[in-house]
């Protein structure tokens, strides 16, 4: 497997990234998550690539029971250290190697979550299988990536069988960012929202 700074597929890359700073991200939930989920009745959520836990905490504060997963032990330890998160289960896991946590989930959120091609194809399929009938899949990615061996939101949308899924949104939109923390240099996101047919 070819690993470069632009295609970080292993735990050590992310552990180093988080260890290099007291806080990597803004501390705010992702704006697209807020926009797309604020009106959704809470249930079980899977937050893939939870980082320091901002999205997971936002969901938990609104009644969701959250399984929050990240490949970095440093990130998970940092997220877990915040008090008051009884509704969140924090997991250090590489879903390509370790598998997807058992569902089903009413919401699966993948925010800038890199899964390599073709090694992660089975993991992507397992993510889709983890969505409860009637549940929501939310995939957000950068408009462009410096590598071509990553499952983009468009790639994942293309895997959704119309008989089993309704694609509610598939668009590129300007990114809302507070200006704090990393990622502010990305101006646009590709957003896919899909509902699994009951």
N, C-alpha and C positions, 0 to 999 in steps of 0.2 A: 504494500500500500504506500503510495507516495504522499508524504505529509509535508506541507510547506506552511509558512506563516499565514498564507491566504486560505489554506484548506485545513483547518484544525479539527482533526477527527479524534484526537486522543485526550485523555484526562489531563496529562501533564501540561499541555498547552493552556488549558483553561484554569488549572490550579495556579499556574504562574501568572496568568492575567489577573486573577482575583487577588493573589497574594501581593501583587505589585502596588496595590492601592487600598486605602481604607474603605472606599466605596467606588464601584465601577459605574453604576447606573444612577439615574436621577433621584430615586426614592419615590417616584410617582408611578402609578399604574400606566400601562400603555394606553394611549388615547383611543386607539381602535377598539381595544377590549372594552373600555368604558362606553364608547359609542354603540357597540354591537350587543352588549350584554346587560346594560343597565335596566332594560325593561323585561328581562327574562326571569321567570320564576326560578329560584335557586334549587339546586339538586346536588348531584355529585359532579365534580369537575376534575379534570386532569390537566395540569399545567406543565407542559413539556418545555424544558429550558428555563426553569424558574429563576435562575440567577440568585439574586439577593432577596427574592421573595416578594417584591412589590405587588405584582399581579395577584399572587396567591393570597396575600393579606387583604387586598381590596375585595376579592371574591368572598373570602371568609367573613369579612365585615358585613357583607350583604346576605349572609345566610347559607353560602355554599359550603359543602364539605369537600375539601381540596386535597388531592394527592399531587404534590409538587416535586418535580424530578429535575435534577441537573447532573451533568457528567462530572462537575467539579465538586470535590469534597470540601474545598475551601468555601465555595459559594453556599453550599448546603449548610455547613457549620455556621456561617455568618447569618443566614436566613433563620436558622433554628434558634439562634441566640436571642432573637427578639421575643420579648414576652407577650403573652396573650394570644397565642395562635393554636389553641386547643383543637380547632376545627381543621387544622392542616397536618397532613402526614408528609414529612420531608424525606425524600429518598435520594441517595447518591446512586445513580445508575446510568449506564450506557445502554440505551434501549436496543441498539444493534447487537450488542454482545449478550445483554442480560434479559432482554425481552421487555415487553410493555406491561406495566402494572395491570392486574386483572380488573376488568370493568364489570358491567358496562358503566359508561359515564354519560351524563346529560349534556356535558360540555367538554370538548377536547380543544385546548388552546395551544397552538404552536406559534410562538413569536420568535422569528428569526432563528429558527431551530434547524441547524444544518444536519442533514442526513445524506450520506454519500451515495452516489450511483457507482456501480450497481449493488454495492455491498449492503446497502440499507433497504433494498426493495422489500424484503420480508418484514422489516420493522415498519415500513410505511403501511403495508397491508394490515399489520396487526393494530396499528393506530386507528385505521378506518374501522376495523372490526370492533374496536373498543367503544365506539359511539353507540349509545342506546338508540333503538328505534324511536324516532321523534326528537332525538338529540341533535346538537349543533356541533359542527366542526368549524373552527376558526383558525385560518392559516394566514400569517402575515410574514412577508419577506421583503427584502430590499428590492428596489426596481432593477438593479444590476448587481451581479456578483463577479469577483475577479477570477472565478474558476467556473468550469462548465460541468463539473462532476458532482453537482449538488441537486437534490430534489427541490425545485422551486415551487412556489404556490401554483403556478400554471401547470407544472408536471403533476402535482397532486390532484388538481381539478380535473385533469384529463383522465385520471384513474377512476373517477366517480361514475359508476353506472347510472344512467338516467332513470332506470327502473327502480333503483334503490336510493337515489339521492336527488334532492332538489338543490341546485346551485342558486342561492339567493343573491349573492354578490360575487362578482369577479371583476375587479377593477384596479386601476392604479390611481392612488390619491395622494395629495400632499400630506406629509407627515407632520403631526402635531408633536412638538418637543419643547420641554420647558427650558432648554438651554443648559440644564445641569447634567453632569455625568456624560458618559460616552454615548456615541451614536448620533450626535447632533449634526454631523456632516452629511448624513443621509437625508435627502430632501423629500423623497417619494417612496411609498410602499406599494406593493401589490397585495391586495386583500382578497381572500376567498372565504366566503361564509356559505356553508352548505348544511342542509338539514336532512338527516337520514329519514327516509320514509317509514312510517309506522307499519 
